Amino acid sequence: MDDNAERPKSLKFKEPVIDVAFSPTSDLVASSLITGHVFIHQYSLTGNTRQHRLKPHRKSCRSLCFAGDGLSLYTASKDKSWQSLDITTGAELTRVEEAHDKAINIVKYVNEQIIATGDESGGLKLWDIRQNNKPAFTFKEHVDYISDMVFNSDKRHLLATSGDGCMSIYDVRKSKPFHVSENQDDELLSVAIMRGGKKVIVGETDGVLGIFTYGQFDDVTDRFPGHPQSIDSICKLTEDLCVTGSSDGLLRIVQLFPHKLVGVAGDHKSLPVEKVVLSYDQQWLASCSHDHTVHFWDIGYIFNDGASDEDEDADVNGDEKLDAQAMAIQVSKGIVDDEPEIDIDGLSDGSELRVRGDPESGVDSSDDEVDIVDSDSDSGESDGSDNGDKLTKHIDPVSTNAEEEPTDANDNEDASDSDGWGSWGDSDDEGNDTAAKRRKPKPTKAEKLKAKRAALAELVNPDKKKRASDMASRESLWEELERADAQIAQLMGERAQLGAQLSKAWQKSRGLAKELEARERDLEAAERHAEELSASLAKAQASSTVCACAQ
């Protein structure tokens, strides 16, 4: 987080801000207040301009989102209603009263046909915009409030988290839920789809990121602790990076696979973060908290790592900033003294400058100084004053007489090794004075800046290559683990199928056993009946014999 970074001014309101949303097509940001007001501003580095101030709801406006084309804005309120507004005129396009039995907690734009809403009792509805905004499907899979929703357009799945600790998945084309997870023993507050749709992460109240493997929604396959308090909002940056908004007021950049906290993107001074969102051009984050303010944070550097040399060359102050950063790091690590003699190109002394540069030119650095300023400005604008620690480098003038300098190649090599940024134009033949005088062409500003950045990165992270190799190994292991998980899931599916077949066979055997028992009972009854008939026949024969004797 760089408090000196140039960014749009913060938006200050008189009442608490509950939700914030960026337009997907333009430099517009919408904010909803606890009073039911909705504000739409056009933001820029030169100043913010209010486009609309609206009062669409009687009670607090708990959620808002832009349509995919950026032409309309959807809002939902505690008064159980939701509506759409025209961005250009601010006019009401649609209004649905008593949309839910309970207060609506969230509204989500799914596509050009469907809007999703979730209420504080766990009810979720999908609305067909084409059919007079009538509910297409109504679900009641949760027993507590719907906290967040995200749409997977590839699979047409809507994922919803709830305060009851479960996550539900819906196919927006069907009337029955696709799946409901097991209870995670904690409230689920936020959700995002990562890793190209392979993973789903959820924020929990205990500060843990729960990680589901897509398609295996019964329970999480991984957990990443690290937040001291609840994770109230998740904003996806890339397939491996996201920003989390926590109750401790920090916006943290989190990397997944391997899991680690990369840094802090913003700070709300210990006030809980309600929402964090990313602008359409991936340049800004906007977040709201209990300080009645919407703050903007510069996040463009995440997406601009591959900047062109022309952009680097355009950074006029890049050299001085990198020199100051390198010196601060060296001093903190005890690599150099607190006040080394060094010029802005990172060369160790005047003799080294003469050997590499123009021997006829002198070095006058009596006015040369570079400051590191760490300022804290809520508005995001730097006034140029020094508000933090300052590191100043002074360079003493040196003689310009090249003949007085030693020409020993070993001395030059040592000077090169002590150089903070490496060397340019060193001699190819240390023992050849003629070759030593031949120097490579002077590097351009872009080449210098590029080399300095690489050296600074090496200085900050001396084991970067090793860590990169370890990270690649971990990535490979994670991929192998994912493949193993997929194989286990396949085996579990086959096991389930075999279990079902075994159950059917067992049930069939039980039926056959019952049928056999019934036939045995019938046979026993027939035998008893035959015995009775035999006894009756014997009695009849005896009776007939007695009658014959009597005659």
C-alpha positions as CSV (number, residue, x, y, z in Angstrom):
1,M,0.0,0.0,0.0
2,D,1.4,3.4,-1.0
3,D,-0.2,6.3,0.7
4,N,1.6,8.7,-1.7
5,A,0.1,7.0,-4.8
6,E,-2.1,9.4,-6.9
7,R,-5.7,8.3,-6.7
8,P,-9.2,9.8,-6.8
9,K,-10.3,11.6,-3.8
10,S,-12.4,9.7,-1.2
11,L,-16.2,10.2,-1.2
12,K,-17.4,11.5,2.2
13,F,-21.0,11.1,3.3
14,K,-23.1,12.2,6.3
15,E,-24.4,8.7,6.9
16,P,-22.9,5.2,6.9
17,V,-22.2,3.6,3.5
18,I,-23.5,0.0,3.2
19,D,-22.5,-1.0,-0.3
20,V,-20.5,0.3,-3.3
21,A,-20.3,-0.8,-6.9
22,F,-18.2,0.2,-10.0
23,S,-19.8,0.6,-13.4
24,P,-18.5,-2.2,-15.8
25,T,-18.2,0.2,-18.7
26,S,-17.3,3.7,-17.4
27,D,-15.7,5.8,-14.6
28,L,-18.9,5.7,-12.5
29,V,-19.2,4.5,-8.9
30,A,-22.5,4.0,-7.0
31,S,-22.9,4.1,-3.2
32,S,-25.9,3.1,-1.1
33,L,-26.5,4.6,2.4
34,I,-28.3,3.5,5.5
35,T,-30.9,6.2,4.9
36,G,-32.0,4.7,1.6
37,H,-30.2,7.2,-0.6
38,V,-28.2,6.2,-3.6
39,F,-25.3,8.4,-5.0
40,I,-23.7,8.0,-8.4
41,H,-20.4,9.8,-8.9
42,Q,-18.0,10.1,-11.8
43,Y,-14.5,9.6,-10.4
44,S,-11.1,10.8,-11.8
45,L,-7.7,11.9,-10.6
46,T,-8.6,15.6,-11.2
47,G,-11.8,15.4,-9.1
48,N,-15.1,13.6,-8.5
49,T,-18.4,14.8,-9.9
50,R,-21.8,13.8,-8.5
51,Q,-24.1,12.6,-11.2
52,H,-27.2,11.7,-9.2
53,R,-28.5,11.9,-5.6
54,L,-31.6,9.6,-5.4
55,K,-33.9,8.3,-2.6
56,P,-35.4,5.1,-4.1
57,H,-36.1,3.4,-0.8
58,R,-37.9,4.2,2.4
59,K,-35.5,2.2,4.5
60,S,-31.8,1.4,4.2
61,C,-30.5,0.5,0.7
62,R,-28.5,-2.7,1.6
63,S,-27.2,-3.7,-1.8
64,L,-26.7,-2.4,-5.3
65,C,-25.1,-3.6,-8.6
66,F,-24.8,-2.4,-12.2
67,A,-26.3,-4.2,-15.2
68,G,-23.8,-5.8,-17.5
69,D,-24.1,-2.9,-20.1
70,G,-23.7,-0.3,-17.4
71,L,-26.8,1.5,-18.4
72,S,-28.9,0.7,-15.4
73,L,-28.4,0.2,-11.6
74,Y,-30.3,-2.4,-9.4
75,T,-30.9,-1.6,-5.8
76,A,-32.4,-3.7,-2.9
77,S,-33.7,-2.5,0.4
78,K,-34.8,-3.4,3.9
79,D,-38.2,-2.3,2.9
80,K,-38.5,-5.6,0.9
81,S,-38.4,-4.0,-2.5
82,W,-35.9,-3.9,-5.4
83,Q,-35.8,-1.6,-8.4
84,S,-33.7,-0.6,-11.4
85,L,-32.7,3.0,-12.2
86,D,-31.6,4.6,-15.4
87,I,-28.0,5.7,-15.1
88,T,-28.3,8.6,-17.5
89,T,-31.4,10.2,-16.2
90,G,-31.7,8.7,-12.7
91,A,-35.3,7.7,-13.5
92,E,-37.0,4.6,-12.1
93,L,-37.3,1.9,-14.7
94,T,-38.7,-1.0,-12.6
95,R,-39.9,-1.3,-9.1
96,V,-41.1,-4.5,-7.3
97,E,-42.7,-4.0,-3.9
98,E,-43.0,-6.8,-1.3
99,A,-40.6,-8.9,-3.4
100,H,-39.8,-11.0,-0.3
101,D,-41.5,-11.8,3.0
102,K,-38.4,-10.5,4.8
103,A,-36.0,-7.6,4.3
104,I,-33.8,-8.1,1.2
105,N,-30.1,-8.4,2.0
106,I,-28.5,-8.6,-1.5
107,V,-29.3,-8.1,-5.1
108,K,-27.1,-9.7,-7.9
109,Y,-27.1,-9.1,-11.6
110,V,-26.9,-12.6,-13.3
111,N,-27.3,-11.8,-17.0
112,E,-29.5,-9.8,-19.3
113,Q,-32.5,-12.0,-18.4
114,I,-32.1,-12.8,-14.7
115,I,-31.8,-10.9,-11.4
116,A,-31.2,-12.7,-8.1
117,T,-32.2,-11.4,-4.7
118,G,-31.6,-12.9,-1.2
119,D,-33.3,-12.0,2.0
120,E,-32.3,-12.0,5.7
121,S,-34.3,-15.2,6.4
122,G,-32.4,-17.3,3.8
123,G,-34.9,-17.0,0.9
124,L,-33.5,-16.6,-2.6
125,K,-35.4,-15.7,-5.8
126,L,-34.5,-15.5,-9.4
127,W,-36.4,-12.9,-11.4
128,D,-37.1,-13.0,-15.1
129,I,-36.7,-9.4,-16.4
130,R,-38.5,-10.3,-19.6
131,Q,-41.7,-11.4,-17.9
132,N,-42.6,-8.2,-16.0
133,N,-40.0,-9.0,-13.4
134,K,-41.9,-11.9,-12.0
135,P,-40.0,-14.5,-9.9
136,A,-39.1,-17.4,-12.1
137,F,-37.9,-19.6,-9.2
138,T,-38.1,-19.4,-5.4
139,F,-35.7,-21.3,-3.1
140,K,-35.7,-21.7,0.6
141,E,-32.5,-23.8,1.2
142,H,-31.1,-21.7,4.1
143,V,-32.4,-20.8,7.5
144,D,-30.3,-17.6,7.9
145,Y,-29.5,-14.5,5.9
146,I,-28.0,-14.7,2.3
147,S,-24.7,-12.9,2.7
148,D,-23.2,-13.0,-0.8
149,M,-23.6,-14.4,-4.3
150,V,-21.5,-15.0,-7.4
151,F,-22.4,-16.3,-10.8
152,N,-20.4,-18.8,-12.9
153,S,-21.4,-17.9,-16.4
154,D,-19.6,-21.0,-17.9
155,K,-21.7,-23.5,-16.0
156,R,-24.7,-21.1,-15.4
157,H,-24.4,-21.7,-11.7
158,L,-25.3,-19.2,-9.1
159,L,-23.5,-19.7,-5.8
160,A,-24.8,-18.2,-2.6
161,T,-23.4,-18.1,1.0
162,S,-25.5,-17.8,4.1
163,G,-25.2,-17.0,7.8
164,D,-26.3,-20.6,8.5
165,G,-22.8,-21.9,7.5
166,C,-23.8,-23.5,4.2
167,M,-23.2,-22.7,0.5
168,S,-25.9,-23.4,-2.1
169,I,-25.5,-23.8,-5.8
170,Y,-28.3,-23.2,-8.3
171,D,-28.6,-23.9,-12.0
172,V,-30.4,-20.7,-13.1
173,R,-32.4,-22.8,-15.7
174,K,-33.8,-25.2,-13.2
175,S,-36.3,-25.0,-10.3
176,K,-34.4,-27.2,-7.9
177,P,-31.0,-26.4,-6.3
178,F,-28.0,-28.1,-7.8
179,H,-26.3,-28.7,-4.5
180,V,-26.2,-27.5,-0.8
181,S,-22.9,-27.9,1.1
182,E,-22.6,-29.3,4.6
183,N,-22.6,-26.9,7.5
184,Q,-19.1,-25.4,8.0
185,D,-19.7,-24.6,11.7
186,D,-19.3,-20.9,11.0
187,E,-21.1,-18.1,9.2
188,L,-20.1,-17.7,5.5
189,L,-19.9,-14.1,4.7
190,S,-18.4,-13.8,1.2
191,V,-17.6,-15.9,-1.9
192,A,-15.5,-15.8,-5.1
193,I,-14.6,-18.2,-7.9
194,M,-10.9,-18.7,-8.5
195,R,-8.3,-20.7,-10.5
196,G,-10.3,-20.6,-13.7
197,G,-13.4,-22.0,-12.1
198,K,-11.7,-24.9,-10.4
199,K,-11.9,-23.4,-6.9
200,V,-14.4,-21.5,-4.8
201,I,-13.3,-19.6,-1.8
202,V,-15.6,-18.4,1.1
203,G,-14.9,-15.9,3.9
204,E,-15.8,-17.0,7.4
205,T,-16.4,-15.1,10.6
206,D,-13.3,-16.7,12.3
207,G,-11.0,-15.2,9.7
208,V,-10.5,-18.4,7.7
209,L,-10.7,-18.7,3.9
210,G,-12.5,-22.0,3.1
211,I,-11.6,-23.5,-0.3
212,F,-14.0,-25.7,-2.2
213,T,-13.0,-27.7,-5.2
214,Y,-15.6,-27.0,-7.9
215,G,-18.0,-29.9,-8.2
216,Q,-17.1,-31.2,-4.7
217,F,-19.4,-29.0,-2.7
218,D,-20.1,-31.2,0.3
219,D,-17.2,-29.9,2.3
220,V,-14.1,-27.7,1.9
221,T,-11.0,-29.4,0.5
222,D,-8.6,-26.8,2.1
223,R,-8.6,-24.0,4.6
224,F,-6.3,-20.9,4.8
225,P,-6.2,-19.1,8.2
226,G,-4.5,-15.8,8.5
227,H,-7.0,-13.1,9.1
228,P,-7.5,-12.0,12.8
229,Q,-11.1,-11.2,12.3
230,S,-14.0,-12.0,9.9
231,I,-13.7,-11.8,6.1
232,D,-16.7,-9.7,5.1
233,S,-15.9,-9.2,1.4
234,I,-13.8,-10.8,-1.3
235,C,-12.8,-9.1,-4.5
236,K,-11.2,-11.3,-7.2
237,L,-8.1,-9.7,-9.0
238,T,-6.6,-12.6,-11.0
239,E,-7.2,-16.3,-11.0
240,D,-4.6,-16.6,-8.1
241,L,-5.0,-13.2,-6.4
242,C,-7.8,-11.7,-4.5
243,V,-8.4,-8.8,-2.0
244,T,-10.2,-9.5,1.2
245,G,-12.0,-6.9,3.4
246,S,-11.9,-7.7,7.0
247,S,-13.4,-6.5,10.2
248,D,-10.1,-5.2,11.4
249,G,-10.2,-2.5,8.6
250,L,-7.4,-3.9,6.4
251,L,-7.7,-4.8,2.7
252,R,-5.3,-7.7,2.2
253,I,-3.9,-9.1,-1.1
254,V,-4.1,-12.9,-0.8
255,Q,-2.4,-15.4,-3.1
256,L,-3.8,-18.9,-3.5
257,F,-1.8,-22.1,-4.3
258,P,0.5,-21.6,-2.6
259,H,-1.5,-19.7,0.1
260,K,0.1,-16.6,1.5
261,L,-0.7,-12.9,2.4
262,V,1.0,-10.8,-0.2
263,G,0.5,-7.4,1.2
264,V,-2.0,-4.7,2.2
265,A,-3.9,-2.7,-0.4
266,G,-5.7,-0.3,2.0
267,D,-6.5,0.5,5.6
268,H,-9.7,1.8,7.1
269,K,-8.1,2.4,10.5
270,S,-9.6,-0.6,12.4
271,L,-13.1,0.0,11.1
272,P,-14.9,-3.0,9.6
273,V,-14.8,-3.2,5.8
274,E,-18.3,-3.6,4.3
275,K,-17.4,-4.0,0.7
276,V,-14.4,-4.0,-1.7
277,V,-14.8,-3.9,-5.5
278,L,-12.5,-3.6,-8.6
279,S,-13.0,-1.0,-11.3
280,Y,-13.7,-2.0,-14.9
281,D,-10.2,-0.9,-16.0
282,Q,-8.5,-2.8,-13.2
283,Q,-6.9,0.4,-11.9
284,W,-8.7,1.1,-8.7
285,L,-10.2,-0.6,-5.7
286,A,-13.1,1.0,-3.9
287,S,-14.1,0.1,-0.4
288,C,-16.6,1.3,2.2
289,S,-16.5,1.1,6.0
290,H,-18.1,2.6,9.1
291,D,-16.3,5.8,8.6
292,H,-19.0,7.1,6.2
293,T,-16.5,7.2,3.4
294,V,-15.8,5.4,0.1
295,H,-12.0,5.2,-0.4
296,F,-10.1,4.5,-3.6
297,W,-6.9,2.5,-3.7
298,D,-4.4,2.1,-6.5
299,I,-4.2,-1.6,-7.6
300,G,-3.1,-1.1,-11.2
301,Y,0.4,-2.2,-10.4
302,I,-0.9,-5.8,-10.0
303,F,-1.9,-5.8,-13.7
304,N,0.9,-3.6,-15.1
305,D,3.9,-5.7,-14.3
306,G,4.7,-6.0,-18.0
307,A,4.9,-2.3,-18.7
308,S,6.8,-1.3,-21.9
309,D,10.2,0.3,-21.9
310,E,8.5,3.5,-23.1
311,D,6.4,3.6,-20.0
312,E,9.5,3.0,-17.9
313,D,11.4,5.8,-19.7
314,A,8.5,8.1,-19.1
315,D,8.9,7.7,-15.3
316,V,11.1,10.8,-14.7
317,N,11.6,10.2,-11.0
318,G,12.1,6.4,-11.3
319,D,15.9,6.5,-10.9
320,E,15.7,8.6,-7.7
321,K,13.0,6.5,-6.1
322,L,14.8,3.3,-6.9
323,D,18.1,4.7,-5.6
324,A,16.4,5.8,-2.3
325,Q,14.6,2.4,-1.9
326,A,17.8,0.5,-2.5
327,M,19.8,2.6,0.0
328,A,17.1,2.3,2.6
329,I,17.1,-1.5,2.2
330,Q,20.9,-1.6,2.3
331,V,21.1,0.5,5.5
332,S,18.3,-1.6,7.2
333,K,20.2,-4.8,6.4
334,G,23.6,-3.4,7.4
335,I,25.1,-3.8,3.9
336,V,26.3,-0.2,3.8
337,D,26.8,2.7,6.3
338,D,24.1,5.1,7.0
339,E,25.7,7.8,4.8
340,P,27.5,6.2,1.9
341,E,29.0,8.2,-0.9
342,I,26.8,7.3,-3.9
343,D,25.3,9.1,-6.8
344,I,21.9,8.7,-8.4
345,D,23.2,6.0,-10.8
346,G,24.2,3.8,-8.0
347,L,28.0,4.0,-8.7
348,S,30.3,3.6,-5.7
349,D,32.5,6.7,-6.2
350,G,33.7,9.4,-8.6
351,S,36.5,7.3,-10.0
352,E,34.1,4.6,-11.0
353,L,32.0,7.2,-12.7
354,R,34.9,8.5,-14.7
355,V,36.0,5.0,-15.7
356,R,32.5,4.2,-17.1
357,G,31.4,7.6,-18.2
358,D,33.0,10.6,-19.8
359,P,36.5,11.2,-18.3
360,E,36.3,14.8,-19.2
361,S,33.1,15.4,-17.2
362,G,33.1,16.3,-13.6
363,V,30.7,15.3,-10.8
364,D,28.9,18.0,-8.9
365,S,26.4,16.5,-6.6
366,S,26.4,19.1,-3.8
367,D,22.7,19.7,-4.4
368,D,21.8,16.0,-5.2
369,E,19.5,14.4,-2.6
370,V,16.8,11.8,-2.8
371,D,14.0,11.6,-0.2
372,I,11.7,8.7,0.8
373,V,8.5,10.1,2.1
374,D,5.9,8.0,3.8
375,S,2.8,10.2,4.1
376,D,-0.7,9.3,5.3
377,S,-3.4,11.0,3.3
378,D,-7.0,9.9,3.4
379,S,-7.7,11.8,0.2
380,G,-5.1,9.8,-1.7
381,E,-3.4,13.0,-2.9
382,S,0.2,13.9,-2.1
383,D,0.9,17.5,-1.2
384,G,4.6,17.1,-1.6
385,S,5.4,17.5,2.1
386,D,7.6,15.2,4.1
387,N,5.4,13.3,6.5
388,G,7.4,10.2,7.2
389,D,11.0,9.0,7.5
390,K,13.4,10.7,5.1
391,L,16.6,9.3,3.7
392,T,18.9,11.8,2.1
393,K,22.0,11.0,0.2
394,H,24.8,13.5,-0.3
395,I,27.7,13.1,-2.7
396,D,30.9,14.9,-2.2
397,P,32.5,16.5,-5.3
398,V,35.5,14.6,-6.6
399,S,38.4,15.4,-8.9
400,T,37.9,15.1,-12.6
401,N,41.5,14.4,-13.5
402,A,41.4,10.9,-15.0
403,E,45.2,10.6,-14.9
404,E,45.3,10.6,-11.1
405,E,43.0,7.5,-10.8
406,P,44.4,4.0,-10.6
407,T,44.1,1.9,-13.7
408,D,44.6,-1.5,-12.1
409,A,41.9,-3.8,-13.5
410,N,41.4,-5.5,-10.1
411,D,40.6,-2.1,-8.5
412,N,37.9,-1.6,-11.2
413,E,36.5,-5.0,-10.6
414,D,36.3,-4.4,-6.8
415,A,34.5,-1.1,-7.5
416,S,32.1,-2.9,-9.8
417,D,31.4,-5.5,-7.2
418,S,30.6,-2.8,-4.5
419,D,28.2,-1.2,-7.0
420,G,24.6,-1.3,-5.8
421,W,23.2,-1.9,-9.2
422,G,25.9,-3.9,-11.1
423,S,28.1,-2.5,-13.8
424,W,27.9,-1.5,-17.4
425,G,30.8,-1.3,-19.9
426,D,33.4,-3.3,-17.8
427,S,36.6,-4.3,-19.7
428,D,36.6,-7.6,-21.4
429,D,40.4,-8.1,-20.9
430,E,41.6,-7.0,-17.4
431,G,45.2,-7.2,-18.4
432,N,45.0,-5.2,-21.6
433,D,45.1,-1.4,-21.0
434,T,43.9,-0.8,-24.6
435,A,40.9,-3.0,-24.2
436,A,40.2,-1.4,-20.8
437,K,39.8,2.0,-22.5
438,R,37.2,0.7,-24.9
439,R,33.8,1.1,-23.3
440,K,30.3,-0.1,-24.3
441,P,27.8,2.5,-25.5
442,K,26.1,4.4,-22.7
443,P,22.9,2.7,-21.7
444,T,19.6,4.4,-22.2
445,K,17.5,5.7,-19.3
446,A,15.0,2.8,-19.8
447,E,17.8,0.2,-19.7
448,K,19.2,1.8,-16.5
449,L,15.9,1.8,-14.9
450,K,15.2,-1.7,-15.9
451,A,18.5,-2.9,-14.5
452,K,18.0,-1.0,-11.3
453,R,14.6,-2.5,-10.8
454,A,16.0,-6.0,-11.3
455,A,18.8,-5.2,-8.9
456,L,16.4,-3.8,-6.3
457,A,14.2,-6.9,-6.6
458,E,17.4,-9.0,-6.0
459,L,18.3,-6.9,-3.0
460,V,14.9,-7.2,-1.4
461,N,14.6,-10.8,-2.2
462,P,18.0,-12.4,-2.5
463,D,16.5,-15.9,-2.6
464,K,13.8,-14.9,-5.2
465,K,15.0,-17.5,-7.8
466,K,15.0,-20.2,-5.2
467,R,11.6,-19.2,-3.9
468,A,10.3,-19.1,-7.5
469,S,11.6,-22.6,-8.1
470,D,10.1,-23.7,-4.8
471,M,6.8,-22.0,-5.8
472,A,6.9,-23.8,-9.1
473,S,7.5,-27.0,-7.3
474,R,4.6,-26.3,-5.0
475,E,2.4,-25.4,-7.9
476,S,3.3,-28.7,-9.5
477,L,2.6,-30.5,-6.2
478,W,-0.8,-28.7,-5.9
479,E,-1.7,-29.7,-9.5
480,E,-0.7,-33.3,-8.7
481,L,-2.8,-33.1,-5.5
482,E,-5.8,-31.7,-7.5
483,R,-5.4,-34.6,-10.0
484,A,-5.2,-37.0,-7.1
485,D,-8.3,-35.4,-5.6
486,A,-10.0,-35.8,-9.0
487,Q,-9.0,-39.5,-9.1
488,I,-10.2,-40.0,-5.5
489,A,-13.5,-38.3,-6.5
490,Q,-13.8,-40.7,-9.5
491,L,-13.0,-43.7,-7.3
492,M,-15.5,-42.5,-4.7
493,G,-18.1,-42.2,-7.5
494,E,-17.3,-45.7,-8.7
495,R,-17.5,-46.9,-5.2
496,A,-20.8,-45.3,-4.7
497,Q,-22.1,-46.9,-7.9
498,L,-20.8,-50.3,-6.8
499,G,-22.4,-49.7,-3.4
500,A,-25.7,-48.9,-5.1
501,Q,-25.4,-52.1,-7.2
502,L,-24.6,-54.1,-4.1
503,S,-27.5,-52.6,-2.3
504,K,-29.8,-53.5,-5.1
505,A,-28.5,-57.0,-5.2
506,W,-28.9,-57.3,-1.5
507,Q,-32.4,-56.1,-1.7
508,K,-33.1,-58.5,-4.5
509,S,-31.6,-61.4,-2.4
510,R,-33.8,-60.4,0.5
511,G,-36.8,-60.5,-1.7
512,L,-35.9,-63.9,-3.0
513,A,-35.3,-65.2,0.6
514,K,-38.7,-63.9,1.6
515,E,-40.3,-65.6,-1.4
516,L,-38.5,-68.8,-0.5
517,E,-39.7,-68.6,3.1
518,A,-43.3,-68.1,1.9
519,R,-43.0,-71.1,-0.4
520,E,-41.6,-73.2,2.5
521,R,-44.6,-72.2,4.6
522,D,-47.0,-73.1,1.9
523,L,-45.2,-76.5,1.5
524,E,-45.5,-77.1,5.3
525,A,-49.2,-76.2,5.2
526,A,-49.7,-78.6,2.2
527,E,-47.9,-81.4,4.1
528,R,-50.1,-80.8,7.2
529,H,-53.2,-80.8,5.0
530,A,-52.1,-84.1,3.4
531,E,-51.5,-85.6,6.8
532,E,-55.0,-84.6,7.9
533,L,-56.5,-86.1,4.7
534,S,-54.6,-89.3,5.4
535,A,-55.9,-89.5,8.9
536,S,-59.4,-88.8,7.7
537,L,-59.1,-91.5,5.1
538,A,-57.8,-94.0,7.7
539,K,-60.7,-93.2,9.9
540,A,-63.2,-93.7,7.0
541,Q,-61.6,-97.1,6.2
542,A,-61.9,-98.3,9.8
543,S,-65.5,-97.2,10.0
544,S,-66.3,-99.0,6.8
545,T,-64.6,-102.2,8.1
546,V,-66.7,-102.1,11.3
547,C,-69.9,-101.7,9.4
548,A,-69.1,-104.7,7.1
549,C,-68.5,-106.9,10.1
550,A,-71.7,-105.9,11.7
551,Q,-73.7,-106.9,8.7
